Amino acid sequence: MCGIAGWVGARGGGRDVLDAMLRALEHRGPDDTGRSLDGEMALGMTRLSIIDLVTGRQPMTTDDGTATLVFNGEIYNFRALRDELMRSGHRFATRSDTEVLLRAWEAWGDACVERLHGMFAFALWDGRRRRLLLARDRVGKKPLYYWHHDGLLVFASEPKALLRHPAVGRTLDAVALEHYAAFGYTPAARSIFEGIAKLPPAHVATLAAGALTLRRYWALPPGAAPDGSDRDVTARVRAAVLDAVRARLEADVPLGVFLSGGVDSSVIVACMRELNVGRLATFSVGFGADPSHDELPYARAVARHFDTEHHDEVLEPKIADLATAVVRACDEPFADSSAIATLVVAEATARHLKVALSGIGGDETFGGYPRYLGVRVSEAWARVPRLLRAVPEALARRLPEAATSRNVGDWARRFADGAARAMPERYIGWTRFFDAPALAALATPALGHVFRGDVEAAHRAAWATRADGDAVDGAWRIDLATYVPDDLLTMADRMSMARSLELRAPFCDHRLIELSLSIPASTKLAGLSLKPLLKRAFADVLPPWVRYRRKHGFMIPLNRWLRTDLRHVVEDALAPDRVRARGLWRPDVVARLVREQLDGVRTHGDRLWTLVMLELWMREYLDARGTWRLT
C-alpha cells in the first residue's frame, strides 16, 4: 500500500516539488520513499510494506529502462498472473505484485487492467512513446486525483499532495459543492477544488502529446438469473464470499478484522476461521452511554464465539478534535459521520497491525438496509389511490422523531414525502441530505444561480441498468455505482490510511458483486428479512443471535451529540453572522435547522453535520490561504 504522486510536463518542477508532494503522503506509506525524475516526468511514492517487504521497492522500471511504474494497492491474483507470465518467458527479480503489474503491462499493454483482481491506482510512464497511463480499480477502492492544464498533468493519491504543487490552486468547485450538499460527499469525477479531478473507478486515462483520454474498462453487469436451485445459489454465494476473503489474506504481515457484531463482519471472521487463519485479532468501537448505537456487547460475543484476540475502544468524545482530523484526512468536506468511528477503530487497529478486513459493501451487495424493504413497500403503496393514502401519510408526518439509531418518525416522514414521486427519484430522495427543494431554500441567490448541475445523473444511469425493471435491483445498482465508491470506500481509504493502516473489503470484490447482481432481488431480499441469502449461506457457522439480531448500522449517536458534546461546535460553525459572511446559505434557514435540532423538535443531524463539516473544511483549506472564490 502506498501513496503515489508525480507529473508529466515541462513546467512540472524539480525534486524539491516532488519531495513536498511525497511528504504530504507520508501517512499512506511511512516505511519507504522512492522517486524517479527524468526531464518532463516525475514519479514518486511512499510505501507501506505489505507484500515482499525487502525487494518490492518503487518506482520500478522495466529491464530496458524505458517504462517506470508507481503503484498503490494490492493485486490479489498476482501469483497466478506471475505463473502465467513466467510460462510465456518473463523473468522476475522480486516477489512483489508491483513487478507482476509491470510485466503484465509489458505483455498485455493497457488491457492488463482487465486481468487484475484487486484494489489499485497506478501511474506508468512509457518513455519510448512519451506516454502516461493512469488506472484505477473497478469498484473504486484506491483513489487517484489529477490536475491537467496547459500541457502539464499532475497526479497524486490525495488532494493534499496536489496542493503542494505550485501550479495547483484552491478555487471552490460549484458542481462538486452542490453534490456535496445533496449527498454529503463529492461526485466520482470531480473534487471540491475546481480543476482537480478524480479518475473515476474502472477507468484508465492516457496522456500523449498533451491530450488526455479516459476510457471505462468495466461496468456493473446486467442482471440475469443464474441456473440452479436456491440451494445451488446459496452454495455459490458461500463459495464466492469465501474466495473473496481468501484473496484478501495475501500479505507478509499479520491481519485483523473490523468487527461490529453484525452479519457482514461476523461472516468475514467465520471465513477466516474456516480458512485456518491462526492468530486472529478483531477490533471494535462503542459509544459508552448510548446503547442504541453501541454494538460492543455483540462484537465481544462474536469474538468469544470465534476465539479471536479482541480489542475494543469506547468513543467518549473529544468529537470536535476528531471532526477536524476527518477534514484533514479527506481534504474535501465529507459528511458521513461514520468517518469518526472508522477513524477511531483504524487508530486502535494500527497500534497492533498494518492490515485489516472490513464488512463494507455487504449491505449494498446482499440487501442489508431497511430502505430496500421500503422500496418494495413503496411500490405497492404507490398503487393505492391517492385519496386513500392521504390520511395515513398525514399521520406518518406527525410521528415524533428520535435521536436513536432507529428514528422511525424520520423514516415515516421521508416515506410519506416521497410517495408522490416516481422511481428512481423516490429512492434517490431517501438518500439525499438536502433534496432539491430544501437545497433551493437553503442556498443564497448568488449560490443558487450557480447550482445548476444534475447531481442525480449517475444515480439515474445506474437505475437504468436494473434487471427486468425491478425497483429493488435498481436501488442496489444506484448504491453500488455511487454511494459505495464515493462515500464508503472513500471513507475507508482516508480514515485507515490516515493511520497508516491498509483496509480490505471482501464484499466489494468485483466478482462477488457480479454474482450478486446475477441473482434476482426476490431471492436476495425475500419477505421482510434483510440479507436472507447471505444468512442462509452461513447459517451453519453464524450463531442465531447474529443471524436474527435487528439491523444496527455502524453509526455514531450524532443527533444526541449535536445537542450535547458537539453543541458548541454547531453554534460556532453555524452562527448567523458567520453564515451571513460566508454568503453560501441563508442565515434564517440555517438558524431554523439549528433551533429545531437543539430544541428536540426535529432531527436534522445529517443536514447540520453537512453544513458544519463544510465550514470546518473552509477554515482549514481556504481561509488560511487568504481569499477564495466560487467558480
Sequence and secondary structure as in RCSB ss.txt:
>XXXX:A:sequence
MCGIAGWVGARGGGRDVLDAMLRALEHRGPDDTGRSLDGEMALGMTRLSIIDLVTGRQPMTTDDGTATLVFNGEI
YNFRALRDELMRSGHRFATRSDTEVLLRAWEAWGDACVERLHGMFAFALWDGRRRRLLLARDRVGKKPLYYWHHD
GLLVFASEPKALLRHPAVGRTLDAVALEHYAAFGYTPAARSIFEGIAKLPPAHVATLAAGALTLRRYWALPPGAA
PDGSDRDVTARVRAAVLDAVRARLEADVPLGVFLSGGVDSSVIVACMRELNVGRLATFSVGFGADPSHDELPYAR
AVARHFDTEHHDEVLEPKIADLATAVVRACDEPFADSSAIATLVVAEATARHLKVALSGIGGDETFGGYPRYLGV
RVSEAWARVPRLLRAVPEALARRLPEAATSRNVGDWARRFADGAARAMPERYIGWTRFFDAPALAALATPALGHV
FRGDVEAAHRAAWATRADGDAVDGAWRIDLATYVPDDLLTMADRMSMARSLELRAPFCDHRLIELSLSIPASTKL
AGLSLKPLLKRAFADVLPPWVRYRRKHGFMIPLNRWLRTDLRHVVEDALAPDRVRARGLWRPDVVARLVREQLDG
VRTHGDRLWTLVMLELWMREYLDARGTWRLT
>XXXX:A:secstr
 EEEEEEESTTS  HHHHHHHHHTTGGG BSEEEEEEETTEEEEEEE   SSTTT  SSEE TTS EEEEEEEEE
TTHHHHHHHHHHTT   SSS HHHHHHHHHHHHGGGGGGG  EEEEEEEEETTTTEEEEEE SS  S  EEEEET
TEEEEESSHHHHTTSTT    B HHHHHHHHHHSS  TTB SBTTEEE  TTEEEEEETTEEEEEE         
 SS HHHHHHHHHHHHHHHHHHTT  SS EEEE  SSHHHHHHHHHHHHTT SS EEEEEE TT TTT  HHHHH
HHHHHTT EEEEEE    HHHHHHHHHHHHSS    THHHHHHHHHHHHHTT SEEE  TTHHHHHT  HHHHHH
HHHHHHTTS HHHHHHHHHHHHTS   SSS  HHHHHHHHHHHTTS TTHHHHHHH SS HHHHHHHB HHHHHH
    TTHHHHHHHTT GGG HHHHHHHHIIIIIIIIIIHHHHHHHHHTTT EEE GGG HHHHHHHHTS HHHHS
 TT SSHHHHHHTTTTS HHHHSS    S   HHHHHHTTTHHHHHHHT HHHHHHHTSB HHHHHHHHHHHHTT
SS  HHHHHHHHHHHHHHHHHTGGGS   B 
